[in-house]
Amino acid sequence: MRFHLIMVPIWLCVGVGFVVAHYSGVERFGMDRERTLLVGMFALILAAYNAVRWWAARANAKSRAQSSPPPRKRSLEDRPHEYNPALDFTREEPPPE
């Protein structure tokens, strides 16, 4: 979660740097002007992607912390026990008369 928050300003700096290089009109970084704009926009998209991922992980952690724990399953001892002789297959049948 923290990784995405760290990557946001890094990608923002890279993206703004390339966009500024494009609009300054000088070839920088060994690239032509069109390519610097493309790389700058891609870096800004990555910054937005990391910001959304950080926000989503934070919201998910908050909702998990606020939700109640799942209901406990009842054990076999807690279940009501009714005896039904028609369903008791462990007893021997009485001899026929």
Backbone as CSV, one residue per row, in Angstrom:
resi,resn,N_x,N_y,N_z,CA_x,CA_y,CA_z,C_x,C_y,C_z
1,MET,0.835,-1.185,0.000,0.000,0.000,0.000,0.881,1.251,0.000
2,ARG,1.933,1.218,0.775,2.794,2.376,0.854,3.585,2.574,-0.443
3,PHE,3.852,1.475,-1.144,4.603,1.554,-2.400,3.903,2.463,-3.405
4,HIS,2.598,2.321,-3.531,1.848,3.141,-4.489,1.899,4.621,-4.107
5,LEU,1.858,4.903,-2.819,1.930,6.290,-2.374,3.311,6.887,-2.645
6,ILE,4.354,6.089,-2.550,5.706,6.560,-2.844,5.892,6.795,-4.337
7,MET,5.268,5.950,-5.152,5.451,6.056,-6.605,4.702,7.237,-7.223
8,VAL,3.674,7.747,-6.568,2.903,8.870,-7.124,3.777,10.092,-7.364
9,PRO,4.510,10.610,-6.367,5.326,11.799,-6.657,6.482,11.523,-7.612
10,ILE,6.987,10.297,-7.602,8.072,9.963,-8.539,7.565,10.054,-9.973
11,TRP,6.422,9.408,-10.259,5.869,9.465,-11.616,5.420,10.874,-11.982
12,LEU,4.933,11.628,-11.004,4.550,13.019,-11.280,5.758,13.846,-11.702
13,CYS,6.867,13.686,-11.002,8.078,14.431,-11.363,8.583,14.042,-12.745
14,VAL,8.584,12.757,-13.031,9.026,12.295,-14.351,8.082,12.825,-15.426
15,GLY,6.791,12.707,-15.203,5.814,13.160,-16.193,5.878,14.650,-16.444
16,VAL,5.922,15.433,-15.373,5.999,16.885,-15.529,7.302,17.269,-16.205
17,GLY,8.385,16.583,-15.865,9.678,16.866,-16.504,9.632,16.657,-18.006
18,PHE,9.035,15.572,-18.441,8.958,15.301,-19.879,7.989,16.247,-20.584
19,VAL,6.891,16.579,-19.950,5.940,17.508,-20.576,6.557,18.902,-20.686
20,VAL,7.255,19.335,-19.651,7.935,20.633,-19.714,9.012,20.606,-20.793
21,ALA,9.724,19.494,-20.918,10.746,19.368,-21.961,10.105,19.456,-23.345
22,HIS,8.912,18.910,-23.480,8.227,18.989,-24.773,7.869,20.431,-25.119
23,TYR,7.297,21.142,-24.155,6.849,22.506,-24.437,7.977,23.536,-24.425
24,SER,9.154,23.167,-23.951,10.276,24.108,-24.002,10.846,24.204,-25.413
25,GLY,10.581,23.218,-26.235,11.001,23.264,-27.631,12.407,22.771,-27.880
26,VAL,13.087,22.329,-26.883,14.461,21.860,-27.036,14.468,20.338,-26.907
27,GLU,15.289,19.709,-27.756,15.411,18.256,-27.639,16.222,17.937,-26.397
28,ARG,15.603,17.182,-25.496,16.290,16.781,-24.268,16.152,15.278,-24.105
29,PHE,16.967,14.758,-23.276,16.952,13.328,-22.948,17.198,12.467,-24.175
30,GLY,17.750,13.036,-25.224,18.042,12.268,-26.432,16.800,11.837,-27.188
31,MET,15.674,12.551,-27.021,14.428,12.198,-27.705,13.906,13.401,-28.464
32,ASP,13.135,13.123,-29.495,12.488,14.229,-30.204,11.296,14.730,-29.388
33,ARG,10.716,15.834,-29.793,9.669,16.492,-29.007,8.400,15.646,-28.882
34,GLU,8.017,14.979,-29.949,6.773,14.198,-29.893,6.891,13.040,-28.896
35,ARG,8.054,12.437,-28.884,8.233,11.304,-27.983,8.274,11.756,-26.520
36,THR,8.838,12.933,-26.240,8.862,13.396,-24.848,7.449,13.647,-24.321
37,LEU,6.565,14.136,-25.193,5.176,14.332,-24.770,4.509,12.991,-24.485
38,LEU,4.753,12.014,-25.330,4.168,10.694,-25.138,4.663,10.056,-23.836
39,VAL,5.955,10.126,-23.594,6.514,9.549,-22.374,6.011,10.314,-21.145
40,GLY,5.910,11.631,-21.260,5.406,12.428,-20.145,3.963,12.100,-19.806
41,MET,3.122,11.942,-20.823,1.722,11.580,-20.571,1.610,10.183,-19.982
42,PHE,2.430,9.277,-20.450,2.426,7.916,-19.901,2.823,7.932,-18.424
43,ALA,3.825,8.734,-18.072,4.240,8.839,-16.669,3.138,9.463,-15.820
44,LEU,2.416,10.429,-16.351,1.302,11.025,-15.602,0.164,10.023,-15.423
45,ILE,-0.061,9.193,-16.429,-1.080,8.134,-16.300,-0.660,7.137,-15.219
46,LEU,0.627,6.797,-15.175,1.108,5.895,-14.130,0.974,6.529,-12.740
47,ALA,1.173,7.827,-12.635,0.990,8.511,-11.355,-0.470,8.433,-10.923
48,ALA,-1.381,8.658,-11.857,-2.812,8.568,-11.530,-3.192,7.139,-11.150
49,TYR,-2.649,6.158,-11.861,-2.920,4.751,-11.563,-2.467,4.398,-10.150
50,ASN,-1.265,4.823,-9.777,-0.759,4.535,-8.433,-1.566,5.253,-7.371
51,ALA,-2.042,6.462,-7.654,-2.873,7.183,-6.689,-4.193,6.449,-6.465
52,VAL,-4.785,5.954,-7.528,-6.055,5.218,-7.407,-5.833,3.907,-6.661
53,ARG,-4.740,3.210,-6.952,-4.452,1.958,-6.246,-4.241,2.199,-4.750
54,TRP,-3.537,3.274,-4.400,-3.320,3.593,-2.998,-4.648,3.912,-2.316
55,TRP,-5.477,4.722,-2.968,-6.754,5.098,-2.381,-7.655,3.866,-2.208
56,ALA,-7.685,2.974,-3.207,-8.525,1.778,-3.131,-8.059,0.852,-2.010
57,ALA,-6.763,0.680,-1.862,-6.249,-0.181,-0.786,-6.564,0.423,0.576
58,ARG,-6.479,1.731,0.679,-6.785,2.411,1.945,-8.274,2.271,2.283
59,ALA,-9.141,2.459,1.287,-10.580,2.331,1.524,-10.945,0.891,1.884
60,ASN,-10.299,-0.073,1.243,-10.572,-1.476,1.538,-10.141,-1.819,2.962
61,ALA,-8.999,-1.318,3.392,-8.537,-1.583,4.756,-9.468,-0.943,5.779
62,LYS,-9.968,0.242,5.479,-10.915,0.897,6.393,-12.205,0.103,6.519
63,SER,-12.737,-0.361,5.397,-14.004,-1.094,5.445,-13.841,-2.428,6.156
64,ARG,-12.690,-3.072,6.007,-12.465,-4.329,6.722,-12.359,-4.100,8.215
65,ALA,-11.762,-2.984,8.610,-11.617,-2.690,10.033,-12.966,-2.371,10.669
66,GLN,-13.870,-1.770,9.917,-15.166,-1.377,10.462,-16.187,-2.501,10.429
67,SER,-15.992,-3.494,9.592,-16.988,-4.559,9.481,-16.903,-5.481,10.695
68,SER,-18.027,-6.078,11.002,-18.069,-6.991,12.141,-17.473,-8.339,11.720
69,PRO,-16.980,-9.102,12.683,-16.420,-10.404,12.332,-17.516,-11.328,11.816
70,PRO,-17.155,-12.298,11.014,-18.185,-13.202,10.483,-18.830,-14.003,11.609
71,PRO,-20.080,-14.392,11.430,-20.761,-15.136,12.493,-20.091,-16.487,12.725
72,ARG,-20.090,-16.891,13.972,-19.476,-18.166,14.337,-20.351,-19.315,13.875
73,LYS,-19.717,-20.376,13.419,-20.476,-21.569,13.072,-20.786,-22.344,14.348
74,ARG,-21.983,-22.882,14.389,-22.358,-23.652,15.565,-21.688,-25.015,15.511
75,SER,-21.207,-25.461,16.639,-20.577,-26.778,16.687,-21.663,-27.848,16.820
76,LEU,-21.248,-29.077,16.742,-22.205,-30.181,16.838,-22.855,-30.247,18.218
77,GLU,-22.120,-29.843,19.242,-22.679,-29.893,20.595,-23.759,-28.833,20.786
78,ASP,-23.704,-27.734,20.058,-24.672,-26.654,20.224,-25.997,-26.918,19.510
79,ARG,-25.992,-27.852,18.606,-27.215,-28.113,17.839,-28.230,-28.857,18.703
80,PRO,-29.507,-28.592,18.489,-30.529,-29.326,19.257,-30.523,-30.797,18.843
81,HIS,-30.676,-31.657,19.824,-30.603,-33.084,19.553,-31.983,-33.710,19.770
82,GLU,-32.565,-34.220,18.709,-33.856,-34.899,18.784,-33.646,-36.367,18.432
83,TYR,-34.266,-37.186,19.178,-34.166,-38.612,18.884,-35.364,-39.034,18.036
84,ASN,-35.039,-39.652,16.912,-36.068,-40.178,16.026,-35.748,-41.649,15.804
85,PRO,-36.559,-42.547,16.351,-36.234,-43.974,16.223,-36.276,-44.463,14.781
86,ALA,-37.000,-43.800,13.920,-37.051,-44.234,12.521,-35.729,-43.968,11.805
87,LEU,-34.954,-43.064,12.342,-33.676,-42.744,11.706,-32.480,-43.317,12.464
88,ASP,-32.710,-44.134,13.463,-31.623,-44.731,14.230,-31.247,-46.055,13.588
89,PHE,-30.177,-46.081,12.824,-29.752,-47.278,12.106,-28.708,-48.065,12.885
90,THR,-28.347,-47.621,14.076,-27.349,-48.333,14.878,-27.988,-49.438,15.708
91,ARG,-29.263,-49.362,15.964,-29.943,-50.384,16.758,-30.380,-51.535,15.867
92,GLU,-30.365,-52.703,16.477,-30.845,-53.882,15.734,-32.374,-53.869,15.725
93,GLU,-32.903,-54.352,14.659,-34.350,-54.403,14.567,-34.867,-55.537,15.483
94,PRO,-36.033,-55.303,16.056,-36.584,-56.388,16.909,-36.917,-57.621,16.035
95,PRO,-36.785,-58.770,16.613,-37.098,-59.963,15.806,-38.584,-59.996,15.398
96,PRO,-38.828,-60.459,14.213,-40.232,-60.524,13.774,-41.020,-61.530,14.616
97,GLU,-42.242,-61.245,14.856,-43.074,-62.126,15.689,-43.896,-63.053,14.896
